[in-house]
Amino acid sequence: MMMKAPFPKRALGGLTGLMMAGLVAALPAEDADNLIPNDPEFYQQWGHEQISGIDTDIITAWAMLKPLADTLVPVTVAVFDADIGLNSGREFDYSTVPGCDIGKLLKQNIFDIGKIVNQNKEITEENCLQNLPADQFPFHGLAVSGVIAASSNNHRKISGVVGPYDIKIMPLKGPGSKAIAAAIRYAADQGIRIFSISYGALRHYYDVPQDAPVTDLDLVQDALDHAYTKGMLVVASLGNNEKFNEDHYPASSTKPNVLGVASINHRGHLAVDWNGNGAEFQDHTNYGRHAAVAAPGTLIQSVWFDNGLFAYDGPHLDLLRDLGLTVGDLGTSFAAPYVAGIAALAVAAYPDISVDALRDALINGVTATEELGQTLCYCNVKPTISLPCSSSTKCTDGAELQETKLVQAGGYIHAPSVLELAAQAEGETIDLNGFPVSSYPKAAFSVYFDNGLEVHTETRIENGLEVELGKSVTFVAETQPSYSYQWSFGDGTFATEGTEDYTYPEAGEYWAQLVVTDDSTGLKDASPPLKVTVYNKRPDYISIVDKTGRGLYNVEGYLRSGGFRILKDWWGRHRVKGGGIVRTLDGKRINVSLKTSYPHIFGAITKVYALDSRVLPPKAGIIPFSAGVQFNESTNTITVNVPDFTFTIVNG
């Protein structure tokens, strides 16, 4: 049922309007102003919150911790990286404690790693402070640290996983396994409980001969043992080689205080084509027996651009752009800090929790999915080759058939569940407004255009949905028998059915949201808001379809600036040229251009450029003369075929 609000129709003014309406998240209105960040790109952080409900539910975790705010202890997360800034006096948009350039100390022979293993000589904070290098473009470590602890509620792009709570970063730097071993020992001896490492390699990359009787990996294993005695958990990225059961140290260590982290994408799928059903955008993750848990690892927002170091530094920003780095990046490098940040919140609330109990809480505090719990088999002599688990699968030469899940936890990290399990381990309870989190309903929904194109899993909240004026939008809630629904479309109109078709009467920018009530308990949950932009004229629709079978070059979206022209010569031949900014359905903005010649006896020359190397590198090719540039006047559609892809433009 559709109804008008008893107040004048207006578009809510972004997140501020939603806060004033008390509609954001499953929180009382008095909590919203304190916990919903004013960071303008917060809702692009789909791993925090998104309308489909495939997220870590981090706002709920922050709300659970709010009653404990006066008793939370400060926590420092050690972040080890080969490329990280160490000078805490610079503005990185997160708080730091003094770090250490472990690699530099190794090179200067300030200590000997072998003696450190024997505990005869140790790194000291004094040595570290005397050998801090000048910070030089700490790209990777900066972004990793930002995922954990980027300052919240400061009007600067994003919020770290830890939100408003006092979590600091100890930056540790150095290449190679010797530095890893030394850094682990140093952090553990400094009382660090969480060590996040988005760095690692295969065994033969560790600067030692393959036939060496003792490798540097033994030093890492010894350091992990030492860290275990100190109660330090090592959260490690699993690697980005799209490989099954691949050894990627230290994530693949079997030590009880190591947690290897794989990536999911914003659809909740493992970010790898593990079953051969077709690659998805930004696939990358390793998986299998070393993947303890999964976390968001694609389209990640952090402090790479216009935040922290690069907020007011034009030359650095230009350099990043020249290198092709984007705001929404990918990798298990960013999945690991999601888990590390949530672990830090648990330690802040329960500082005496053991490393074993903390690891168990992180593994069991997940949103389980059928896919992540899938089982694959392998022969123990060839563990990187996956096999179907069936009675007909056999190993040869006496090898043993073994099985493993894609991700051992069978799901992706869910922050409120981790806090609940951590509390249980300490004999305590934690809830949300007096009720267990599991008792709350979940407000999640899908969005469809009137042409049936499902876009909710392609839409990261803040970028939102763009629709032509006069076209209806279908909002579909995930339903349960005991649920009732209230939709707010952002223009003063409300509706109460599980599925609602709505046509906005005016062009403009609106924020739509769903509030779900479980009528059996009276408990409510509110989805994040969805930005809906209604245009007077439909923009040009752009489609680039990859024909290589890998799906890496697929682009689908609408032209936000520029345009394409179809030209016709005396002989009726067509050519096309033009370009502009395409806003894709997954929220990226890509500069696309297309230029062809008129077809001739040898065909027609075409050049296509998409200035995002992760989607479509510059392409050029010969259009077969028989195909040429096709123009359908009745549908105003231009089609260009080249060997690798088909480029389609539907003029608005």
C-alpha positions in Angstrom: 0.0 0.0 0.0 1.3 3.4 -1.0 0.8 6.5 1.2 1.9 10.1 1.3 3.6 11.4 4.4 1.7 13.9 6.6 4.4 16.5 5.9 5.3 18.3 2.8 7.0 16.3 0.1 10.8 16.8 0.0 13.9 14.9 -0.7 15.8 14.0 2.4 19.1 15.8 2.5 21.5 12.9 2.2 22.7 11.1 5.3 22.0 14.1 7.6 18.4 14.0 6.6 18.2 10.3 7.3 19.8 10.8 10.7 17.3 13.5 11.6 14.5 11.1 10.5 15.9 8.4 12.8 15.9 5.9 10.0 19.6 4.9 9.7 20.6 1.4 10.8 19.0 -0.6 13.6 19.6 2.1 16.2 17.5 4.4 18.3 17.4 7.9 16.9 19.5 9.2 19.8 22.3 6.9 18.8 22.3 7.7 15.1 24.1 11.0 15.3 26.9 9.5 17.3 27.4 6.3 15.3 26.6 7.0 11.6 29.7 8.8 10.3 29.5 12.0 8.4 32.3 10.8 6.2 30.9 11.4 2.7 32.0 8.1 1.2 31.0 5.9 4.1 28.2 4.1 2.2 30.6 3.3 -0.6 32.3 1.0 1.9 30.0 -1.9 1.0 31.9 -4.2 3.4 30.6 -2.0 6.2 26.9 -1.7 5.1 25.0 -2.2 1.9 21.3 -2.7 0.9 21.7 -6.4 0.1 22.8 -7.2 3.6 26.0 -8.7 2.4 28.4 -6.9 4.7 30.1 -7.1 8.1 27.2 -5.2 9.8 29.7 -2.9 11.4 27.3 -0.2 12.6 25.5 -2.7 14.7 28.8 -3.8 16.3 29.6 -0.1 17.1 26.2 0.2 18.7 26.8 -2.9 20.8 30.0 -1.4 22.1 28.5 2.0 22.9 27.3 1.0 26.4 30.9 -0.2 27.2 32.6 2.9 25.9 33.8 4.0 29.3 35.5 0.6 29.9 37.0 -0.1 26.5 40.7 -0.3 26.6 42.9 1.4 23.9 44.2 -1.2 21.4 47.1 -0.9 19.0 47.2 -3.0 15.8 50.6 -3.7 14.3 50.5 -3.4 10.6 53.5 -4.9 8.8 54.1 -3.9 5.2 56.9 -3.5 2.7 55.6 -0.1 1.9 54.2 1.9 4.9 54.7 5.3 6.4 56.3 5.3 9.8 56.3 9.0 10.9 53.4 9.4 13.3 53.8 13.2 13.1 52.3 13.3 9.6 48.7 13.3 8.8 47.6 9.9 7.7 44.0 10.2 8.8 44.5 7.5 11.4 46.3 7.5 14.8 49.7 5.8 15.1 52.2 4.9 17.7 55.9 4.9 16.9 56.8 2.3 14.3 59.9 0.6 13.2 61.8 0.1 9.9 62.8 -3.5 10.6 64.4 -3.9 7.2 66.6 -0.9 7.7 67.9 -2.2 11.0 68.6 -5.6 9.4 70.7 -3.9 6.7 72.6 -1.9 9.2 73.3 -5.0 11.3 71.9 -3.4 14.4 70.8 -6.8 15.4 71.2 -10.3 14.1 68.1 -12.3 13.3 69.6 -15.6 14.5 70.4 -14.1 17.9 66.9 -12.7 18.1 65.5 -16.2 17.6 67.7 -17.3 20.5 66.5 -14.3 22.4 70.1 -13.1 23.1 69.6 -9.8 21.4 66.4 -7.9 20.6 65.1 -4.9 18.7 64.5 -2.0 21.0 62.1 0.9 20.7 65.2 3.2 21.0 66.8 1.6 18.0 63.6 2.0 16.0 63.2 5.7 16.9 66.8 6.4 15.9 66.3 4.9 12.5 63.0 6.2 11.2 63.3 6.9 7.4 61.6 9.6 5.5 58.2 8.6 4.4 58.1 7.9 0.6 54.7 7.2 -1.0 53.5 4.6 1.5 50.8 3.4 -0.9 50.0 -0.1 0.1 50.5 0.1 3.9 48.6 3.4 4.0 45.5 1.9 2.5 45.7 -1.2 4.6 45.9 0.9 7.8 43.1 3.0 6.6 40.7 0.0 6.3 41.4 -0.7 10.0 41.5 2.7 11.6 40.8 5.7 9.2 39.4 8.4 11.4 35.6 8.3 11.7 33.1 11.2 11.6 35.6 13.8 10.4 34.0 14.7 7.0 37.0 13.0 5.2 35.9 10.3 2.8 35.7 7.1 4.8 35.6 5.4 8.2 37.8 2.6 9.3 36.4 -0.7 10.6 37.0 0.4 14.2 34.8 3.5 13.8 34.7 5.9 16.7 36.8 3.7 19.0 40.4 4.2 20.2 42.4 1.9 18.0 45.9 2.9 16.9 48.3 1.6 14.2 51.9 0.6 14.9 53.5 0.7 11.4 56.3 -1.9 10.9 58.3 -2.0 7.6 60.7 -4.3 5.9 60.9 -6.8 3.0 61.4 -10.5 3.3 60.8 -13.2 5.8 63.6 -12.1 8.1 61.9 -8.8 8.6 58.6 -10.5 9.1 60.1 -12.7 11.8 61.7 -9.8 13.5 58.6 -7.6 13.3 56.4 -10.4 14.8 58.8 -10.7 17.7 59.1 -7.0 18.2 55.3 -6.4 18.2 54.7 -9.3 20.6 57.3 -8.0 23.0 55.6 -4.6 22.9 52.4 -6.1 24.1 50.6 -5.9 20.8 47.6 -8.3 20.6 46.7 -8.0 16.9 49.3 -8.2 14.1 48.0 -7.5 10.6 50.1 -8.5 7.6 49.0 -8.0 4.0 52.3 -9.2 2.7 53.8 -12.6 2.0 55.1 -14.9 -0.7 55.6 -18.4 -1.8 58.4 -20.4 -0.2 60.9 -19.9 -3.0 60.5 -16.1 -2.9 62.1 -15.8 0.5 65.7 -15.0 -0.5 67.2 -18.4 0.3 68.3 -21.2 -2.0 65.6 -23.8 -2.7 67.9 -26.6 -1.3 68.8 -24.8 1.9 68.4 -27.1 4.9 67.0 -24.3 7.0 65.0 -21.5 5.4 64.0 -18.1 6.7 60.5 -19.5 7.0 61.8 -21.4 10.1 62.5 -18.0 11.6 58.9 -16.9 10.9 57.6 -20.1 12.5 59.7 -19.6 15.5 58.5 -16.0 15.8 54.9 -17.1 15.6 55.6 -19.5 18.5 57.0 -16.6 20.5 54.0 -14.5 19.6 51.6 -17.2 20.7 53.2 -17.2 24.2 52.6 -13.5 24.3 48.9 -13.8 23.3 49.3 -12.1 19.9 47.1 -13.1 16.9 48.6 -12.8 13.4 45.9 -11.9 10.8 47.4 -12.6 7.3 46.3 -12.0 3.8 46.0 -15.3 1.8 47.4 -14.0 -1.5 46.0 -12.9 -4.9 47.0 -15.7 -7.3 43.6 -17.3 -7.6 45.1 -20.6 -6.5 43.7 -23.5 -4.5 45.6 -24.5 -1.4 48.6 -22.4 -2.4 51.3 -21.9 0.3 51.5 -18.1 1.0 53.4 -17.4 4.2 52.7 -16.5 6.9 48.9 -17.0 6.1 49.5 -20.7 5.4 51.2 -21.4 8.7 49.4 -24.0 10.8 50.3 -22.2 14.0 47.3 -21.7 16.3 47.7 -17.9 16.4 47.6 -17.4 12.6 44.4 -16.6 10.7 44.6 -16.6 6.9 42.0 -14.4 5.2 40.4 -14.9 1.7 38.3 -12.3 -0.1 34.6 -12.1 -1.0 33.2 -9.7 -3.5 30.2 -7.4 -2.9 27.8 -10.1 -4.1 29.0 -12.3 -1.3 30.8 -14.7 -3.7 34.3 -15.9 -3.2 36.4 -13.6 -5.3 37.8 -16.3 -7.7 36.3 -18.4 -10.4 36.8 -21.6 -8.4 34.2 -23.7 -10.2 34.9 -22.5 -13.8 31.5 -20.8 -14.1 33.0 -17.5 -15.3 35.2 -14.9 -13.8 33.7 -11.9 -12.0 35.0 -8.3 -11.9 38.1 -8.1 -9.6 38.5 -11.8 -9.0 41.9 -12.5 -7.3 41.8 -14.5 -4.1 43.5 -17.8 -3.1 41.3 -20.2 -1.3 41.2 -23.7 0.3 42.8 -25.2 3.3 44.7 -22.1 4.4 41.6 -19.8 4.2 40.4 -19.6 7.8 37.8 -17.0 7.1 36.7 -14.6 4.3 36.1 -10.8 4.4 35.4 -8.0 1.9 38.2 -7.7 -0.7 37.0 -6.0 -3.8 36.0 -2.4 -4.6 37.6 -1.4 -1.3 37.6 2.2 -0.3 40.5 3.5 1.8 42.7 6.6 2.3 44.4 6.2 -1.0 42.9 9.3 -2.6 41.9 12.7 -1.1 42.4 11.4 2.4 45.2 11.4 4.9 48.6 11.8 3.2 47.1 12.7 -0.2 44.3 15.0 0.9 46.3 18.2 0.2 49.2 16.9 -1.7 48.7 17.5 -5.4 52.0 15.9 -6.7 51.4 12.7 -4.8 47.8 12.5 -6.0 48.9 13.1 -9.6 51.4 10.3 -9.3 48.8 7.9 -8.0 46.6 8.7 -11.0 49.5 8.3 -13.4 50.2 4.8 -11.9 46.6 3.9 -12.6 45.6 3.3 -8.9 41.9 3.6 -8.2 39.9 4.5 -5.1 38.1 1.1 -5.2 40.9 -1.4 -5.0 41.1 -5.1 -4.5 43.0 -7.9 -2.8 43.3 -10.1 0.2 45.5 -7.2 1.4 42.3 -5.4 2.3 40.3 -8.4 3.5 42.9 -9.1 6.2 42.6 -5.6 7.8 38.8 -6.0 7.9 39.3 -9.0 10.2 42.1 -7.3 12.1 39.9 -4.3 12.8 37.1 -6.4 14.1 39.5 -8.4 16.2 40.8 -5.2 17.7 37.3 -4.2 18.7 36.8 -7.5 20.5 40.1 -7.1 22.4 39.1 -3.5 23.3 36.0 -4.9 25.0 37.6 -8.0 26.4 41.3 -7.4 26.9 41.9 -10.6 28.8 40.6 -12.9 26.0 43.0 -15.6 25.0 44.4 -15.8 21.6 42.8 -19.2 21.1 39.4 -17.8 22.1 39.8 -14.8 19.9 40.7 -16.8 16.9 37.7 -19.1 17.6 35.4 -16.1 17.8 36.6 -14.8 14.4 36.2 -18.1 12.7 32.8 -18.9 14.2 31.4 -15.3 14.1 30.5 -15.4 10.4 27.6 -15.2 8.0 27.6 -18.7 6.6 27.0 -19.2 2.9 26.5 -22.3 0.8 29.2 -21.4 -1.6 31.9 -20.7 1.0 31.1 -23.9 2.7 31.6 -26.0 -0.5 34.0 -28.9 -0.2 36.7 -29.7 -2.7 39.1 -32.7 -2.7 42.8 -33.1 -3.5 45.5 -35.6 -3.4 48.0 -34.9 -0.6 51.0 -35.1 -3.0 49.4 -32.5 -5.3 47.5 -30.2 -3.0 47.1 -27.3 -5.4 45.0 -29.4 -7.9 41.3 -29.5 -6.8 39.2 -32.5 -7.6 35.5 -33.3 -7.2 34.6 -35.1 -4.0 32.9 -38.2 -5.2 33.2 -42.0 -4.9 34.9 -42.1 -8.3 37.7 -39.7 -7.4 40.9 -41.6 -6.8 44.5 -40.7 -6.1 47.4 -42.6 -7.7 50.7 -43.9 -6.4 49.4 -44.4 -2.9 48.5 -40.7 -2.4 45.8 -40.0 0.1 42.5 -38.2 -1.0 41.8 -35.3 1.3 39.1 -32.7 1.4 38.7 -29.0 2.5 36.2 -26.2 2.3 36.7 -23.2 0.1 36.9 -21.3 3.3 37.2 -23.2 6.6 34.8 -21.0 8.5 32.2 -21.6 5.7 31.3 -17.9 5.7 32.5 -14.2 5.8 33.2 -12.2 8.9 30.2 -10.7 10.8 31.3 -8.2 13.4 28.3 -8.5 15.9 28.7 -12.2 16.0 32.4 -12.0 16.8 31.6 -9.6 19.7 29.0 -12.0 21.1 31.4 -15.0 20.9 34.2 -13.0 22.5 31.9 -12.0 25.3 30.8 -15.7 25.8 34.5 -16.7 26.0 34.9 -14.3 28.9 31.8 -15.4 30.7 29.9 -12.2 29.8 27.1 -11.1 27.5 26.8 -8.3 25.0 23.6 -7.3 23.1 21.9 -4.5 21.2 19.5 -2.6 23.4 18.8 -5.5 25.6 18.3 -8.1 22.9 20.7 -10.6 21.2 21.7 -9.4 17.8 20.4 -12.7 16.3 16.9 -11.8 17.4 16.7 -8.8 15.2 15.2 -8.9 11.7 17.4 -8.1 8.8 16.4 -5.2 6.4 17.8 -6.2 3.0 16.4 -5.5 -0.4 16.9 -5.7 -4.1 16.2 -3.1 -6.7 15.1 -3.6 -10.3 14.6 -1.3 -13.2 11.4 -1.7 -15.1 13.3 -3.6 -17.8 14.1 -6.3 -15.3 17.8 -5.6 -14.9 18.8 -6.5 -11.4 21.2 -3.9 -10.1 21.3 -4.1 -6.3 24.3 -6.4 -6.2 26.0 -4.0 -8.6 25.3 -0.9 -6.6 27.4 0.4 -3.8 25.1 2.5 -1.8 26.4 6.1 -2.1 26.8 5.8 -5.9 23.2 4.6 -6.0 20.7 4.1 -8.7 20.1 6.2 -11.8 16.8 6.1 -13.6 14.9 8.0 -16.2 12.0 10.2 -15.2 8.8 8.2 -15.8 10.3 4.8 -15.5 9.3 2.7 -12.5 11.6 1.1 -10.0 10.8 -2.1 -8.3 11.9 -2.5 -4.6 11.9 -6.1 -3.4 12.5 -6.8 0.3 13.8 -10.1 1.6 10.7 -11.4 3.2 9.8 -13.5 6.2 6.3 -14.6 7.3 6.4 -12.5 10.5 7.9 -9.3 9.0 6.1 -6.1 8.1 7.7 -3.4 6.0 7.9 0.4 5.6 9.5 1.9 2.6 10.6 5.5 2.5 11.3 6.6 -1.1 12.8 9.9 0.0 10.2 12.2 -1.5 7.6 12.0 1.3 6.0 8.8 0.0 5.9 5.6 2.0 4.7 2.1 1.2 4.1 -1.1 3.2 4.3 -4.1 0.9 7.2 -6.5 0.6 7.5 -5.6 -3.1 6.7 -2.1 -4.3 6.8 -0.6 -7.8 7.4 3.1 -7.6 7.7 5.9 -10.2 9.2 9.1 -9.0 7.1 12.1 -10.1 9.9 14.6 -10.4 13.5 14.6 -11.4 15.9 14.9 -8.5 18.1 13.1 -6.0 16.4 11.0 -3.3 17.3 8.5 -0.6 15.2 5.3 -0.4 15.3 3.1 2.7 13.5 0.0 4.1 12.5 -0.5 7.7 11.6 -4.0 8.7 9.6 -5.0 11.8 9.4 -8.5 13.2 5.8 -8.5 14.4 6.4 -11.5 16.7 9.0 -9.5 18.8 8.4 -5.9 17.8 12.1 -5.5 17.0 13.1 -3.3 14.0 15.9 -3.0 11.5 16.6 -0.3 9.0 18.6 -0.8 5.8 21.3 1.6 4.7 19.9 4.3 2.4 20.0 3.9 -1.4 20.7 7.1 -3.4 18.2 7.3 -6.3 19.0 9.9 -9.0 16.1 10.6 -11.4 17.0 12.2 -14.7 14.7 14.0 -17.2 16.4 12.3 -20.2 17.8 8.9 -20.3 21.6 9.0 -20.8 23.3 7.0 -23.5 23.6 3.3 -22.5 27.0 1.8 -23.1 27.9 -1.9 -23.2 31.2 -3.5 -23.8 31.0 -7.3 -23.9 34.1 -9.4 -23.7 34.2 -12.3 -26.3 37.3 -13.9 -25.0 35.3 -15.9 -22.4 37.1 -14.5 -19.4 34.7 -11.7 -18.7 37.5 -9.3 -17.7 36.5 -6.5 -20.1 32.8 -6.4 -19.5 31.5 -2.8 -19.0 27.8 -1.8 -18.6 26.6 1.6 -17.6 25.4 5.1 -18.7 27.2 8.0 -20.2 27.4 10.8 -17.7 29.3 13.3 -19.9 30.4 13.6 -23.5 28.7 11.7 -26.3 29.0 9.5 -29.4 28.2 10.5 -33.0 27.3 8.2 -35.9 28.5 9.6 -39.2 27.4 8.5 -42.7 29.1 9.0 -46.0 27.8 9.2 -49.6 27.9 5.4 -50.0 25.8 4.8 -46.9 28.7 3.5 -44.8 28.8 4.4 -41.1 31.5 5.3 -38.7 31.3 6.3 -35.0 33.5 8.5 -32.8 33.2 10.1 -29.4 33.6 9.4 -25.7 33.1 10.5 -22.2 32.7 9.4 -18.6 30.7 6.2 -18.2 29.2 5.4 -14.8 29.1 1.7 -14.6 26.5 -0.3 -12.8 29.0 -1.2 -10.1 29.6 2.4 -9.4 32.9 3.0 -11.2 33.5 6.0 -13.4 35.5 5.1 -16.5 36.7 7.3 -19.3 35.7 5.5 -22.5 36.4 6.5 -26.1 35.6 4.9 -29.4 36.7 5.9 -32.9 36.4 4.0 -36.1 37.1 4.7 -39.7 34.7 4.1 -42.6 34.9 0.5 -43.7 36.9 -0.2 -46.8 38.1 -3.2 -48.7 40.4 -4.2 -45.9 37.8 -3.6 -43.2 37.6 -0.6 -40.8 40.1 0.5 -38.2 38.8 0.9 -34.7 40.3 2.2 -31.5 38.7 1.7 -28.1 40.1 3.1 -24.9 38.8 2.7 -21.3 41.0 4.5 -18.9 40.9 2.0 -16.1 43.4 -0.8 -16.6 41.5 -3.2 -14.4 38.5 -3.1 -16.7 39.6 -2.5 -20.3 43.1 -1.7 -21.4 43.5 0.3 -24.6 42.4 -1.8 -27.6 42.7 -1.4 -31.3 41.7 -3.8 -34.0 40.3 -4.3 -37.5 36.6 -4.5 -37.9 35.7 -7.2 -40.5 34.4 -5.5 -43.7 31.2 -7.7 -43.5 30.4 -6.4 -40.1 31.6 -2.8 -40.1 29.7 -0.4 -37.9 26.1 -1.4 -37.6 23.4 1.3 -37.0 19.8 0.4 -36.2 17.8 3.6 -36.8 14.6 2.2 -35.3 16.3 1.6 -31.9 19.0 4.3 -32.3 21.6 1.6 -31.5 25.2 1.5 -32.7 27.1 -1.8 -32.6 30.8 -2.2 -33.3 32.3 -5.7 -33.4 36.0 -6.4 -33.1 37.7 -9.7 -32.4 37.9 -9.4 -28.6 34.6 -7.5 -27.8 31.4 -6.0 -28.9 30.8 -2.3 -28.2 27.1 -1.2 -28.1 25.7 2.3 -27.7 22.0 3.0 -27.3 21.6 6.8 -27.7 19.3 8.4 -25.2 
